[in-house]
Structures are given as structure tokens and as C-alpha cells.
Amino acid sequence: MKVNILALDSASAVCGVALLCVHQSQRQHYVVEHHGSTEHAERMLPLIDQVLTQANLKRADLDLIAFAQGPGGFTGLRVACGVAQGLAYGLGLKVAAVPSLLGVAAQQAQHDIETIEIVVADARMLELYVGAYQQTTTGAWYALHKPMLIHHSQVLQYIQHLLAQQQSFKKPSVLRVSGDGLVAFPDLLASLQALPVHLGGTELPKATTIADLAWLQYQHQQLIEPALAAPLYVRNRVAFTTAERETGLGGNPSSTWQATHIRPAVATDLAEVAALEAELQFAPWSQSALESSMASGHVLWVALQADKVVAYAMMMPAQEDWELLLIGVAPVAQRQGVAQQLLCYAEQHARAQGAKKIHLEVRASNQPAIALYEGAGYVQVGIRKNYYALPEQQREDAVLYTKILA
């Protein structure tokens, strides 16, 4: 088998183009780079021609176009994405969108399936992009949560929170922190040296790494159509509005992160969970249904704020394949990252118990839930026609998703 993968990276001040040529068991890289953050648009196409010339290939010889999706500089991300889309359309190819933080995680030495790679990347403005990844037994990667923006003063709390969660599991994973955020914030580095975590490298992702990760996506059929290629923007707001600031708010609202206390549910929680179900769902589970489900071995977690249940998630263990049965967040706690933290915790627990996959189904019209799942790395695997009931005897499709954990 012969596969030629072109990878583009303009998420930072370095504009890099790599070509990975795979022939049977042999892999060869070609790479060219240009340093200068304001010249990506002018340099990208000439760099592509240079790397193709090095390999004695033409554009028609390519099998896949990959790009570093971000997070990173807005303009740079758009350049790599736009060029990747244009080339893929013209050549009739699919695209591999590779998160830039995953590139940093994959560059760490001696990574294994028991290590959670936490990447902290300098986002300027006293903020950091943060992502957490873990490798599977097939060599692929899965994200514990999608990349997010955190103020530098909260990153240590985030890592301590994740560390405490791992220490509560019977089979905890090792945490390693890497990325150029360790250089940008020496105080963070000093604080981490006092914690039971490993420290990794601080290099930016390389275009060759983006190509290698695209090869993994190619092998696992995780490619997308060019029309779906999009930069991964994490910083969507940089300040509160004037009206918000007048109430005393300050800083960047999109970088605020707050740890949510998550624990296994107990009997006294079920009334609150049932009340939230009734508020959130068209066909809610009753308290008695929740009790029966837990009695049958299903696992229920709750998230609390001020000792009040604000979210819940239930899974059905089934050896290596677990199923997410329920997840809900109270309206007052929505859009605060609670669902992402709860889902991340449930996945970590399931993996520590030996789960290799998590399956779920969601109403086709539930776009917020679909965005949560797809952002967390779940992949659509099917449709169950007319599965959910609607008012007036109508029916709605269920969309089936799966996430590979190990």
C-alpha cells in the first residue's frame, strides 16, 4: 500500500508543511518551514510546491490533506484550513483535522496507554489552551475533553482536580504535563514540580507530527469531507460587555474555569436527580426507575454546586462496552463546562474499570447534546429511525455515537 499525506501547520509563528510517504511498512518524511507569523498566506503554497519537489511528487499523487486545526492564532488557523479545503476539493480527497494540542501530546517520549498527556499552550493575554489526551491500545488517541481556554491562575487547580480524580480510581493513570505554557509561566512549572505529575517537553507541534497523526486517522477511518473542515477556535470572547463590566465582572469570560465536585450518587440524591429529569426531558426517568436502574448495577454520578445536585450522568457497564444512559445539567448550571467535566469523569471511571468503548444515543434534534458529544470525540455510527416519541404521536430518530477509550 502506498499513501502520500500532505500536512499543513500555520497555528503558530512557524508555517510548516510536511509530506509523509507510506509504502508498505516504510515511512519517510519531507518537511519545509518558514518562520514569520504574518507571512503564512503568502508562503503556504510555495512551501507545498517545495516539499512535493523534494519527494518528486505531484499534487495528483496525494491521498490525503491534513491540517493543524488549532487552537492557535486566528489568522494562521484559517490559512491552513482554507488551503487544505481548496486542495482537497480540487483533488477529490478527504481531510484530516488534527488538534494542535494533540500534536504536542504525541511528541512526548515514551507515552503509553496509562499516561494522560496534559498539554498547556501559551495563549497570550495571561491565558493557556489546555487539552488532555490518552492513547488507546491500537495506537490511536482519544481526548478526555476538547481543548479549552483557562486563565493561568486556574491551571494548577485544574491539574490538581484531575489528579485527585485519578487517585480516587482503583486503576489510576499517570499525569504528564507538557507544552510551551511551562515556559511562559515559570510559577506554574515550579508549582507542578511539587505535585506527583511528570513533566514533558515544551516544543510546539511539528508538521511531521501532524502528518503522523493524520496517518492514524487515515487508518482508523476518521477523515472528514472538505466542507466539514474548520479551525478549532477556543477563544470566542476576549472581554465582557460594557454592561457586564458595570456589574463588577472583569477579565475574559471564556477563560473562566471552576472545578465541579463529582461523586457517585447515593439514595438521598435520587429525588433531586428525578426532579431535574422531569425539568429537562420529554420522557423523564422517575425516581423509582432510577432506583431500579442502580439496583441492577448501573452507575450514577452527580455533580454538585453549593451541595446541590446540578447535573447527573448514568452508565450501564457491560464488560468492555459501556453505554451512557442519561446525562443532564440544570438550566442554572448550563454553559459552564459542567457537562464536559461530568462526561470526562464518567469516561475516566469507565476506562479505569476496563471499558474500551462507550456508546450512546441522542435525539436528532438535540443539537446542544450532539455538540457536546462530538466535541468530546464521539463518532456517529448509525441512526435508529423513529425511536423517540414526540408530542401528538410523532416520532424522532435517535443518532448513535461511539467513543473508543482503550
C-alpha positions as CSV (number, residue, x, y, z in Angstrom):
1,M,0.0,0.0,0.0
2,K,1.2,3.5,-0.9
3,V,-0.2,6.6,0.8
4,N,1.0,10.2,0.5
5,I,-0.2,12.6,3.2
6,L,0.4,16.4,3.0
7,A,0.2,18.1,6.4
8,L,-0.1,21.9,6.9
9,D,0.5,23.8,10.1
10,S,0.2,27.5,10.5
11,A,-1.3,27.7,14.0
12,S,1.8,29.4,15.4
13,A,4.6,31.7,14.2
14,V,6.1,28.7,12.3
15,C,4.5,27.9,8.9
16,G,5.3,24.2,8.3
17,V,4.5,21.8,5.5
18,A,5.3,18.1,5.8
19,L,4.8,15.2,3.4
20,L,4.5,11.7,4.8
21,C,5.1,8.9,2.3
22,V,4.0,5.5,3.5
23,H,5.0,2.5,1.4
24,Q,4.2,-0.9,3.0
25,S,6.0,-0.7,6.4
26,Q,8.3,2.1,5.4
27,R,7.6,5.8,6.2
28,Q,9.5,8.8,5.0
29,H,9.0,12.4,5.9
30,Y,9.8,15.5,3.9
31,V,9.4,18.9,5.6
32,V,9.9,22.6,4.9
33,E,9.3,25.5,7.3
34,H,9.1,29.3,7.3
35,H,9.4,31.5,10.4
36,G,7.2,34.6,10.3
37,S,3.7,34.8,11.6
38,T,2.5,37.5,9.2
39,E,3.5,35.7,6.1
40,H,1.6,32.4,6.3
41,A,-0.8,33.2,3.5
42,E,2.0,34.1,1.1
43,R,4.3,31.2,2.0
44,M,2.0,28.2,2.3
45,L,1.5,27.3,-1.4
46,P,5.2,27.8,-2.3
47,L,6.2,25.6,0.6
48,I,3.8,22.9,-0.6
49,D,5.5,23.0,-4.0
50,Q,8.9,22.8,-2.4
51,V,8.1,19.7,-0.3
52,L,6.4,18.0,-3.3
53,T,9.6,18.7,-5.4
54,Q,11.7,17.2,-2.6
55,A,9.7,13.9,-2.8
56,N,9.5,14.0,-6.6
57,L,5.7,14.0,-6.4
58,K,2.8,16.0,-8.0
59,R,-0.4,17.1,-6.3
60,A,-2.2,14.4,-8.1
61,D,-0.1,11.8,-6.2
62,L,-1.6,12.9,-2.8
63,D,-4.0,10.7,-1.0
64,L,-4.9,12.9,2.0
65,I,-4.6,16.5,3.1
66,A,-4.2,17.2,6.8
67,F,-4.0,20.5,8.7
68,A,-3.3,21.6,12.3
69,Q,-6.8,22.6,13.5
70,G,-5.7,24.7,16.5
71,P,-6.3,26.2,18.9
72,G,-3.9,29.0,17.9
73,G,-3.7,32.3,16.1
74,F,-7.0,33.1,14.3
75,T,-5.4,34.1,11.0
76,G,-2.9,31.3,10.9
77,L,-5.6,28.7,11.6
78,R,-7.7,30.0,8.7
79,V,-4.8,29.8,6.3
80,A,-4.0,26.1,6.9
81,C,-7.7,25.2,6.9
82,G,-8.5,27.1,3.8
83,V,-5.6,25.7,1.8
84,A,-6.4,22.2,3.0
85,Q,-10.0,22.6,1.9
86,G,-9.1,24.0,-1.5
87,L,-6.6,21.3,-2.3
88,A,-8.9,18.5,-1.1
89,Y,-11.8,19.9,-3.2
90,G,-9.6,20.1,-6.3
91,L,-8.1,16.7,-5.9
92,G,-11.3,14.9,-4.7
93,L,-9.7,13.9,-1.4
94,K,-10.8,13.8,2.2
95,V,-9.3,15.9,5.1
96,A,-7.7,15.0,8.4
97,A,-8.3,17.8,11.0
98,V,-5.6,17.3,13.8
99,P,-5.9,19.3,17.0
100,S,-2.6,21.2,17.6
101,L,-2.5,20.3,21.3
102,L,-2.7,16.6,20.4
103,G,0.4,17.2,18.3
104,V,2.2,18.2,21.4
105,A,0.9,15.2,23.4
106,A,2.0,12.8,20.6
107,Q,5.6,14.2,20.6
108,Q,6.2,13.3,24.2
109,A,8.7,10.4,24.7
110,Q,7.7,7.0,26.0
111,H,4.0,7.7,26.1
112,D,1.7,4.7,26.8
113,I,-1.9,3.9,27.5
114,E,-1.6,4.5,31.2
115,T,-0.4,8.1,30.8
116,I,-2.7,11.1,30.5
117,E,-0.9,13.8,28.5
118,I,-2.0,17.2,29.6
119,V,-0.9,20.0,27.2
120,V,-0.7,23.6,28.3
121,A,0.0,26.0,25.4
122,D,0.6,29.7,25.8
123,A,-2.5,31.6,24.5
124,R,-1.1,35.1,25.4
125,M,-3.2,37.5,27.5
126,L,-2.3,35.6,30.7
127,E,-4.2,32.6,29.4
128,L,-3.5,29.0,28.4
129,Y,-5.0,26.5,26.0
130,V,-5.4,23.2,27.8
131,G,-6.1,19.7,26.5
132,A,-5.9,16.2,27.9
133,Y,-5.3,13.1,25.8
134,Q,-4.7,9.4,26.3
135,Q,-3.6,6.7,23.9
136,T,-5.5,3.6,23.1
137,T,-4.2,0.0,22.6
138,T,-4.4,0.5,18.8
139,G,-2.0,3.5,19.0
140,A,-4.8,6.0,18.3
141,W,-5.6,8.8,20.7
142,Y,-8.8,9.9,22.4
143,A,-9.5,13.3,24.1
144,L,-10.6,13.3,27.7
145,H,-12.1,16.7,26.9
146,K,-11.9,19.1,24.0
147,P,-9.3,21.9,24.2
148,M,-10.3,24.8,26.4
149,L,-9.1,28.2,27.5
150,I,-8.1,28.7,31.1
151,H,-6.7,31.8,32.9
152,H,-3.1,31.0,34.0
153,S,-4.1,31.4,37.7
154,Q,-6.6,28.5,37.4
155,V,-4.5,25.9,35.6
156,L,-2.9,24.5,38.7
157,Q,-6.3,24.0,40.2
158,Y,-7.4,22.2,37.1
159,I,-4.4,19.8,37.2
160,Q,-4.9,19.2,40.9
161,H,-8.6,18.4,40.3
162,L,-7.8,15.9,37.6
163,L,-5.1,14.4,39.7
164,A,-7.5,13.9,42.7
165,Q,-10.0,12.2,40.4
166,Q,-7.4,9.8,39.1
167,Q,-6.3,9.0,42.7
168,S,-9.9,8.0,43.5
169,F,-9.9,5.3,40.9
170,K,-8.8,1.7,41.5
171,K,-6.5,1.9,38.5
172,P,-5.3,5.5,38.2
173,S,-3.4,6.9,35.2
174,V,-0.2,8.8,35.4
175,L,-0.4,12.5,34.5
176,R,2.3,14.3,32.4
177,V,2.2,18.0,31.7
178,S,3.9,19.4,28.6
179,G,3.7,22.4,26.3
180,D,5.2,25.9,25.9
181,G,2.9,27.2,28.7
182,L,5.5,25.8,31.1
183,V,8.0,28.2,29.7
184,A,5.5,31.1,29.5
185,F,4.6,30.7,33.2
186,P,7.6,29.7,35.3
187,D,5.5,29.9,38.5
188,L,3.2,27.1,37.1
189,L,6.2,25.0,36.4
190,A,7.5,25.5,39.9
191,S,4.2,24.5,41.4
192,L,3.9,21.4,39.3
193,Q,7.3,20.2,40.4
194,A,5.8,19.8,43.9
195,L,3.0,17.5,42.6
196,P,3.1,13.8,41.7
197,V,3.0,14.5,38.0
198,H,5.6,14.1,35.3
199,L,6.8,17.0,33.2
200,G,7.2,16.8,29.4
201,G,8.8,18.8,26.7
202,T,7.9,22.4,25.7
203,E,8.2,22.2,21.9
204,L,5.4,23.4,19.6
205,P,3.8,20.7,17.4
206,K,5.7,19.8,14.3
207,A,4.2,19.4,10.9
208,T,5.7,15.9,10.7
209,T,3.7,15.0,13.9
210,I,0.5,16.4,12.3
211,A,1.2,14.1,9.3
212,D,1.8,11.1,11.6
213,L,-1.5,11.7,13.4
214,A,-3.3,12.1,10.1
215,W,-1.9,8.7,9.1
216,L,-3.6,7.3,12.3
217,Q,-6.8,9.0,11.3
218,Y,-6.5,7.5,7.8
219,Q,-6.0,4.0,9.2
220,H,-9.0,4.4,11.6
221,Q,-11.2,5.9,9.0
222,Q,-11.6,9.2,11.0
223,L,-11.5,11.5,8.0
224,I,-13.9,14.2,7.0
225,E,-15.2,15.8,3.8
226,P,-13.6,19.2,2.9
227,A,-16.8,21.0,3.6
228,L,-16.7,20.0,7.3
229,A,-13.1,21.2,7.8
230,A,-13.0,24.1,10.3
231,P,-10.4,25.7,12.6
232,L,-10.7,24.9,16.3
233,Y,-11.5,28.3,17.9
234,V,-11.4,28.2,21.7
235,R,-11.1,31.9,22.5
236,N,-14.5,33.2,21.3
237,R,-14.7,36.1,23.6
238,V,-11.9,38.4,25.0
239,A,-13.9,40.7,27.3
240,F,-17.2,41.2,29.0
241,T,-19.5,43.8,27.5
242,T,-19.7,47.3,29.0
243,A,-23.0,46.4,30.8
244,E,-21.4,43.3,32.2
245,R,-18.3,45.2,33.4
246,E,-20.5,47.7,35.2
247,T,-21.8,44.9,37.4
248,G,-18.2,44.2,38.5
249,L,-17.2,41.5,36.0
250,G,-13.7,41.5,34.5
251,G,-11.2,39.5,32.5
252,N,-12.1,37.1,29.8
253,P,-15.4,35.2,30.3
254,S,-14.4,32.4,28.1
255,S,-11.3,31.5,30.2
256,T,-13.1,31.1,33.5
257,W,-12.9,27.6,34.8
258,Q,-14.4,26.3,38.0
259,A,-13.9,22.8,39.4
260,T,-17.2,20.8,39.8
261,H,-17.5,18.3,42.7
262,I,-18.4,15.0,41.2
263,R,-19.2,11.8,43.2
264,P,-21.2,8.6,42.9
265,A,-24.9,9.1,43.7
266,V,-26.4,7.9,46.9
267,A,-30.0,7.2,47.7
268,T,-30.7,10.7,49.0
269,D,-29.7,12.2,45.7
270,L,-32.3,10.4,43.6
271,A,-35.2,12.8,44.4
272,E,-33.1,15.7,43.1
273,V,-32.0,13.8,40.0
274,A,-35.6,12.8,39.3
275,A,-36.7,16.4,39.6
276,L,-34.0,17.5,37.1
277,E,-35.0,14.7,34.8
278,A,-38.6,16.0,34.9
279,E,-37.4,19.5,34.2
280,L,-35.1,18.6,31.3
281,Q,-36.6,15.6,29.5
282,F,-39.8,15.0,27.4
283,A,-39.9,11.4,28.8
284,P,-38.1,11.6,32.1
285,W,-37.0,8.7,34.3
286,S,-38.9,8.6,37.6
287,Q,-37.3,8.2,41.0
288,S,-38.4,4.6,41.1
289,A,-36.9,3.9,37.7
290,L,-33.6,5.4,38.9
291,E,-33.6,3.2,42.0
292,S,-34.3,0.1,39.9
293,S,-31.5,1.0,37.5
294,M,-29.0,1.5,40.2
295,A,-30.1,-1.8,41.8
296,S,-29.4,-3.6,38.6
297,G,-25.8,-2.4,38.5
298,H,-25.9,0.8,36.6
299,V,-23.6,3.6,37.7
300,L,-24.9,7.1,38.5
301,W,-22.8,10.1,39.3
302,V,-23.9,13.6,40.4
303,A,-22.2,17.0,40.1
304,L,-22.7,19.4,42.9
305,Q,-22.5,23.2,43.4
306,A,-23.1,24.5,46.9
307,D,-24.1,21.0,48.0
308,K,-26.9,21.0,45.5
309,V,-27.2,18.5,42.6
310,V,-26.9,20.4,39.3
311,A,-26.0,17.6,36.9
312,Y,-26.1,13.8,36.7
313,A,-24.9,11.0,34.4
314,M,-25.7,7.3,34.4
315,M,-23.9,4.5,32.6
316,M,-24.6,0.8,32.1
317,P,-21.4,-1.3,32.5
318,A,-21.1,-4.2,30.1
319,Q,-17.6,-5.6,30.3
320,E,-15.5,-3.7,27.7
321,D,-18.5,-1.8,26.2
322,W,-20.3,0.7,28.4
323,E,-23.4,2.7,27.5
324,L,-24.3,6.2,28.5
325,L,-27.9,6.1,29.5
326,L,-28.6,9.6,30.9
327,I,-26.9,12.9,31.3
328,G,-28.5,16.3,32.2
329,V,-27.5,19.7,33.6
330,A,-29.8,22.1,35.4
331,P,-30.5,25.2,33.4
332,V,-28.8,27.4,36.1
333,A,-25.5,25.4,35.6
334,Q,-25.5,25.1,31.8
335,R,-22.8,26.7,29.6
336,Q,-20.3,26.5,32.5
337,G,-18.5,23.3,31.4
338,V,-20.3,21.1,33.9
339,A,-21.4,18.6,31.3
340,Q,-17.9,18.3,29.9
341,Q,-16.4,17.7,33.3
342,L,-19.0,15.2,34.2
343,L,-18.7,13.3,30.9
344,C,-14.9,13.3,31.3
345,Y,-15.1,11.9,34.8
346,A,-17.5,9.2,33.8
347,E,-15.2,8.2,30.9
348,Q,-12.2,8.1,33.2
349,H,-14.1,5.9,35.7
350,A,-15.2,3.5,32.9
351,R,-11.7,3.2,31.5
352,A,-10.3,2.5,34.9
353,Q,-12.9,-0.3,35.2
354,G,-11.7,-1.8,31.9
355,A,-14.1,-0.2,29.4
356,K,-12.8,0.1,25.9
357,K,-15.8,1.8,24.2
358,I,-18.7,4.0,25.3
359,H,-21.9,4.0,23.3
360,L,-24.8,6.4,23.4
361,E,-27.9,7.6,21.6
362,V,-29.3,11.1,21.3
363,R,-32.4,12.7,19.8
364,A,-31.6,14.0,16.3
365,S,-32.9,17.4,17.2
366,N,-30.8,17.8,20.4
367,Q,-28.1,19.9,18.9
368,P,-26.5,21.0,22.2
369,A,-26.0,17.4,23.3
370,I,-24.7,16.5,19.8
371,A,-22.2,19.3,20.0
372,L,-21.1,18.1,23.5
373,Y,-20.6,14.5,22.3
374,E,-18.9,15.4,19.0
375,G,-16.6,17.9,20.8
376,A,-15.7,15.1,23.3
377,G,-14.6,12.8,20.4
378,Y,-17.7,10.7,19.9
379,V,-18.2,9.5,16.3
380,Q,-21.6,8.9,14.7
381,V,-22.0,5.2,13.9
382,G,-25.7,4.9,12.9
383,I,-29.3,6.1,13.0
384,R,-32.2,4.4,14.8
385,K,-35.3,5.6,12.8
386,N,-38.4,6.8,14.7
387,Y,-37.0,5.8,18.0
388,Y,-38.1,8.7,20.3
389,A,-41.7,9.7,21.0
390,L,-42.8,13.3,20.4
391,P,-46.0,15.1,21.2
392,E,-49.0,14.3,19.1
393,Q,-47.9,10.7,18.4
394,Q,-44.9,11.8,16.3
395,R,-41.6,10.1,16.3
396,E,-38.0,11.2,16.1
397,D,-34.7,9.5,15.0
398,A,-32.0,8.5,17.5
399,V,-28.4,9.2,16.4
400,L,-26.0,6.6,17.6
401,Y,-22.5,7.5,18.8
402,T,-19.4,5.6,20.0
403,K,-16.1,6.7,21.5
404,I,-13.1,4.4,21.7
405,L,-11.3,4.7,25.1
406,A,-8.7,2.0,25.0
